[in-house]
Amino acid sequence: MAAGAAGRRGLLALLVVSGVLAGAAGTSPNIVTLVTVDSGKLILSCNMTTPYGAMEGHEWRSGDKVLQKDTESNAFTSYTIEGKMEEHSGLYDCVYQMNPMIKGQVNISVPPQVVAYKKSEHGNEGDTGVLTCKSSSFPPVSAWVWYKNGQEPLINDSGRFIVKSGSNKTELRILKLNIEEDTGNYHCNATNSFGFGGATVNLRVRSRLAALWPFLGIVAEVLVLVTIIFIYEKRRKPDEVLDDDDGGSAPLKSNATNHKDKNVRQRNAN
């Protein structure tokens, strides 16, 4: 419950960031930035609270991508995002088209939203198992920890485990998989300045013989088929022999009849 409350406080955090002047040196105008939630929508806003010169419009950007632009000359500008805050965390720039250009920055910051690359992984005994988790949330993850149910955190010094982590991805490699020791659920936990999050990966280790079962099944099917053909041929041979005997005796009977008819004709002639 405490962890959930901390996560909610992080999601509802209201951020105020000072404006940034891009261009000639001098006093930066004050830009107040805000993130509010209204009816399931995120409203990002920037308001320039100091006097300013000629303005040709505004742009909202995320990195190099332009999300929205207009030609208004107001000190206030806003950008609305449909969806949950945790799905759209990151840095957003409100750009005032002036000379020099002026921009403010809005941060949508949330605890890490961690997802497993695959919720279920399979490996063969003796091979290397690879489990992966990712988080694209802002701020970036500052620390990753892997552990298995009821065990201490898995670290590189343990011998068979290799952990490689970055700001948005972590990977656990398990060397020489063992069916009894390594099968089970593994948890990847991430932490940043707004809280923590995690995901679970289920690992199943198969016996080395498991890969042979399809081959053995094919061999068994072939043996059954050969046996059926052999039995069929054995039962069919006596009938074929009888047919051959009948076919061979017919000409003998015909020859005898012809010889008898020939003898009768000879006696009549005499």
Backbone torsions as a table, in degrees:
resi	resn	phi	psi	omega
1	MET	NA	-41.6	179.9
2	ALA	-63.0	-41.3	179.3
3	ALA	-64.0	-39.7	179.0
4	GLY	-64.4	-40.8	179.0
5	ALA	-63.8	-41.0	178.4
6	ALA	-62.9	-38.8	178.7
7	GLY	-64.3	-42.6	179.9
8	ARG	-65.0	-39.1	177.8
9	ARG	-61.6	-37.3	178.6
10	GLY	-65.9	-39.2	-178.1
11	LEU	-69.1	-31.6	-176.1
12	LEU	-94.2	8.2	-178.8
13	ALA	-62.5	137.9	179.2
14	LEU	-103.7	122.7	-172.5
15	LEU	-108.4	132.7	174.8
16	VAL	-120.3	119.6	-174.6
17	VAL	-123.0	136.5	179.8
18	SER	-69.6	152.4	-179.6
19	GLY	-74.0	161.0	-179.8
20	VAL	-123.8	129.9	178.1
21	LEU	-93.9	122.8	177.2
22	ALA	-108.5	114.0	-179.8
23	GLY	143.3	-136.8	-176.1
24	ALA	-68.5	152.7	179.3
25	ALA	-68.9	153.1	180.0
26	GLY	153.0	-171.1	-179.1
27	THR	-76.8	124.9	-179.5
28	SER	-76.5	134.2	175.4
29	PRO	-65.8	151.9	-177.9
30	ASN	-85.3	121.6	178.6
31	ILE	-119.6	120.5	178.3
32	VAL	-96.0	124.0	-179.8
33	THR	-112.3	148.4	-172.5
34	LEU	-146.8	148.1	172.3
35	VAL	-124.9	122.0	178.2
36	THR	-127.8	158.3	179.7
37	VAL	-117.1	126.9	-178.6
38	ASP	-142.0	115.5	177.3
39	SER	52.9	44.7	177.7
40	GLY	78.4	7.4	179.1
41	LYS	-114.3	147.2	175.4
42	LEU	-98.4	127.9	179.3
43	ILE	-115.1	113.7	176.7
44	LEU	-97.5	132.9	-177.4
45	SER	-139.0	150.2	174.2
46	CYS	-131.1	139.3	-180.0
47	ASN	-138.2	118.0	178.2
48	MET	-83.8	114.8	-172.2
49	THR	-97.4	3.3	178.3
50	THR	-116.7	158.7	179.5
51	PRO	-58.1	148.3	-178.2
52	TYR	-142.9	164.7	-178.2
53	GLY	-92.7	-153.4	-177.9
54	ALA	-63.1	137.8	-178.2
55	MET	-131.2	137.3	-178.1
56	GLU	-102.7	-5.4	179.6
57	GLY	147.1	-169.7	-179.0
58	HIS	-132.3	156.7	170.1
59	GLU	-136.2	143.8	170.4
60	TRP	-111.9	129.5	-176.1
61	ARG	-129.9	151.6	169.4
62	SER	-127.5	102.8	-171.8
63	GLY	67.5	-127.5	178.7
64	ASP	-91.9	-1.5	-176.1
65	LYS	-90.7	127.9	176.0
66	VAL	-86.1	119.6	-177.0
67	LEU	-92.4	-33.5	-176.3
68	GLN	-160.4	146.9	176.8
69	LYS	-149.6	154.3	177.8
70	ASP	-150.4	177.5	-179.6
71	THR	-117.8	21.8	-179.6
72	GLU	-78.8	157.3	-178.0
73	SER	-113.6	24.3	-178.6
74	ASN	-78.1	156.2	175.2
75	ALA	-76.0	-21.5	-177.1
76	PHE	-104.5	136.9	174.9
77	THR	-145.1	149.1	-178.4
78	SER	-142.5	161.1	179.2
79	TYR	-141.1	129.6	-176.0
80	THR	-106.5	135.0	179.5
81	ILE	-118.4	128.0	175.0
82	GLU	-83.6	127.2	176.1
83	GLY	125.8	-178.5	-176.8
84	LYS	-81.1	151.9	-178.1
85	MET	-61.1	-41.1	-176.9
86	GLU	-66.4	-17.8	179.3
87	GLU	-86.8	-10.4	-174.6
88	HIS	-131.8	28.3	-179.9
89	SER	-67.2	151.7	179.2
90	GLY	148.8	-167.1	-179.3
91	LEU	-105.9	130.6	178.7
92	TYR	-124.7	136.9	179.9
93	ASP	-109.5	132.2	169.4
94	CYS	-102.8	117.8	-172.9
95	VAL	-108.3	124.9	175.0
96	TYR	-94.8	119.0	-177.8
97	GLN	-77.9	88.4	-179.2
98	MET	-133.3	-179.9	176.1
99	ASN	-126.1	103.8	2.7
100	PRO	-78.7	164.4	179.2
101	MET	-64.7	142.0	178.6
102	ILE	-125.2	140.4	178.5
103	LYS	-144.4	151.4	171.8
104	GLY	-115.7	165.6	-177.2
105	GLN	-128.6	130.6	179.5
106	VAL	-111.2	128.0	-179.8
107	ASN	-106.8	123.6	169.6
108	ILE	-101.3	104.6	-173.5
109	SER	-111.8	134.1	-178.3
110	VAL	-141.3	161.8	170.9
111	PRO	-62.2	160.2	-178.3
112	PRO	-58.4	130.8	173.6
113	GLN	-101.9	98.5	-170.2
114	VAL	-96.9	135.8	174.9
115	VAL	-130.5	144.3	175.8
116	ALA	-83.2	136.7	178.1
117	TYR	-57.6	-42.4	171.9
118	LYS	-137.9	129.7	-179.3
119	LYS	-71.5	-22.1	179.1
120	SER	-135.4	126.2	179.1
121	GLU	-118.5	149.4	178.5
122	HIS	-123.8	144.5	176.9
123	GLY	-148.8	154.0	178.2
124	ASN	-93.1	146.3	-179.8
125	GLU	-56.0	131.1	-179.9
126	GLY	92.4	-17.3	178.2
127	ASP	-85.1	-177.8	177.4
128	THR	-102.1	126.6	177.1
129	GLY	-93.9	141.0	-178.7
130	VAL	-126.4	120.6	178.0
131	LEU	-116.4	137.2	-174.3
132	THR	-134.5	137.8	173.1
133	CYS	-128.3	151.3	-178.7
134	LYS	-134.7	156.2	173.1
135	SER	-150.8	121.4	179.0
136	SER	-104.1	14.3	-176.4
137	SER	-73.4	162.4	175.2
138	PHE	-117.6	136.4	0.3
139	PRO	-69.5	161.4	178.9
140	PRO	-60.2	157.8	177.8
141	VAL	-67.5	132.5	179.0
142	SER	-96.6	-21.8	-179.5
143	ALA	-153.8	136.0	175.2
144	TRP	-115.2	142.6	176.3
145	VAL	-138.5	131.7	175.0
146	TRP	-107.6	140.1	172.0
147	TYR	-155.4	161.0	177.8
148	LYS	-110.2	154.0	-177.1
149	ASN	-50.5	126.6	175.3
150	GLY	73.7	12.9	-178.1
151	GLN	-125.6	165.2	176.7
152	GLU	-71.7	161.6	176.9
153	PRO	-54.3	142.0	-179.6
154	LEU	-86.1	123.6	-177.4
155	ILE	-128.0	165.5	-177.6
156	ASN	-62.5	-29.2	-177.1
157	ASP	-71.4	-7.5	-176.1
158	SER	-76.8	-8.0	174.7
159	GLY	101.9	-64.3	-176.2
160	ARG	-93.2	-5.4	-176.6
161	PHE	-111.6	133.2	176.9
162	ILE	-126.1	121.1	-179.3
163	VAL	-111.4	124.9	175.5
164	LYS	-123.7	122.0	-174.3
165	SER	-132.4	148.2	173.0
166	GLY	-130.7	-166.8	-176.6
167	SER	-71.8	-23.5	-178.2
168	ASN	-131.0	9.4	-177.6
169	LYS	-155.4	144.7	174.2
170	THR	-137.4	148.4	-176.5
171	GLU	-136.7	131.1	176.4
172	LEU	-112.9	122.2	175.7
173	ARG	-108.7	130.4	179.4
174	ILE	-114.6	115.2	-176.4
175	LEU	-83.7	145.4	175.8
176	LYS	49.6	68.7	-176.9
177	LEU	-54.7	139.1	179.1
178	ASN	-121.9	130.4	-175.5
179	ILE	-60.2	-46.7	-174.4
180	GLU	-75.8	-36.8	-173.7
181	GLU	-88.3	-32.0	-168.2
182	ASP	-105.1	-15.1	177.9
183	THR	-67.5	134.5	177.5
184	GLY	147.4	-167.7	-178.5
185	ASN	-96.3	135.7	177.7
186	TYR	-119.5	139.7	-176.3
187	HIS	-114.9	132.6	174.3
188	CYS	-110.9	118.3	-178.6
189	ASN	-109.7	136.1	-179.2
190	ALA	-122.4	147.4	179.9
191	THR	-133.7	137.1	168.0
192	ASN	-136.3	-171.9	-174.0
193	SER	-69.6	-10.7	-179.6
194	PHE	-105.8	-3.2	178.4
195	GLY	146.8	-151.9	-178.8
196	PHE	-145.2	162.9	177.2
197	GLY	-154.7	172.6	-177.7
198	GLY	-162.6	172.8	177.8
199	ALA	-147.8	165.0	-177.5
200	THR	-123.2	137.9	176.4
201	VAL	-122.6	128.1	177.7
202	ASN	-94.5	125.8	179.8
203	LEU	-108.9	128.8	176.1
204	ARG	-117.1	127.1	-179.4
205	VAL	-107.4	126.7	-178.5
206	ARG	-104.0	152.6	177.1
207	SER	-66.5	153.7	176.9
208	ARG	-59.1	-31.2	-178.9
209	LEU	-73.0	-13.5	-177.1
210	ALA	-59.5	-35.5	-179.6
211	ALA	-69.2	-19.8	-178.6
212	LEU	-84.3	-17.9	-175.5
213	TRP	-58.9	-43.7	177.2
214	PRO	-59.6	-40.4	179.1
215	PHE	-64.8	-44.4	179.4
216	LEU	-63.3	-35.1	177.6
217	GLY	-63.9	-40.2	178.3
218	ILE	-65.4	-42.7	178.7
219	VAL	-60.4	-42.4	179.9
220	ALA	-63.1	-41.0	178.6
221	GLU	-62.8	-40.3	179.2
222	VAL	-64.7	-42.8	179.6
223	LEU	-62.2	-41.9	178.8
224	VAL	-63.0	-42.6	-179.8
225	LEU	-64.0	-43.9	178.8
226	VAL	-62.5	-39.6	179.8
227	THR	-63.6	-43.4	179.6
228	ILE	-62.4	-43.0	179.2
229	ILE	-63.7	-41.8	-179.8
230	PHE	-62.5	-45.1	180.0
231	ILE	-63.9	-40.7	179.4
232	TYR	-62.3	-43.2	179.9
233	GLU	-65.2	-37.9	-179.8
234	LYS	-64.4	-39.6	-178.4
235	ARG	-75.0	-23.8	-177.0
236	ARG	-85.7	-20.0	-174.1
237	LYS	-65.9	-44.4	-179.7
238	PRO	-56.7	-40.5	179.3
239	ASP	-63.3	-39.2	-179.8
240	GLU	-65.9	-36.2	179.2
241	VAL	-65.0	-44.7	179.2
242	LEU	-61.5	-41.1	179.2
243	ASP	-62.4	-37.4	-179.8
244	ASP	-68.9	-39.3	179.6
245	ASP	-63.4	-44.3	-179.6
246	ASP	-62.9	-39.7	-178.6
247	GLY	-67.2	-31.0	-178.0
248	GLY	-79.9	-27.0	-176.3
249	SER	-83.1	-22.9	-177.4
250	ALA	-59.8	-46.1	179.3
251	PRO	-63.4	-33.5	179.2
252	LEU	-63.2	-42.6	179.2
253	LYS	-64.9	-39.4	-179.8
254	SER	-66.8	-38.3	179.5
255	ASN	-65.8	-40.4	-179.8
256	ALA	-63.1	-42.0	-179.4
257	THR	-63.6	-42.2	180.0
258	ASN	-64.1	-37.8	-179.6
259	HIS	-66.7	-39.0	-179.8
260	LYS	-65.8	-42.9	179.8
261	ASP	-63.8	-33.4	-179.5
262	LYS	-68.0	-40.4	179.6
263	ASN	-65.2	-40.4	-179.8
264	VAL	-63.0	-40.3	-179.1
265	ARG	-66.7	-36.7	-179.7
266	GLN	-65.7	-41.4	-179.9
267	ARG	-66.2	-40.5	179.3
268	ASN	-62.5	-36.5	-178.1
269	ALA	-67.9	-34.5	179.7
270	ASN	-71.9	NA	NA
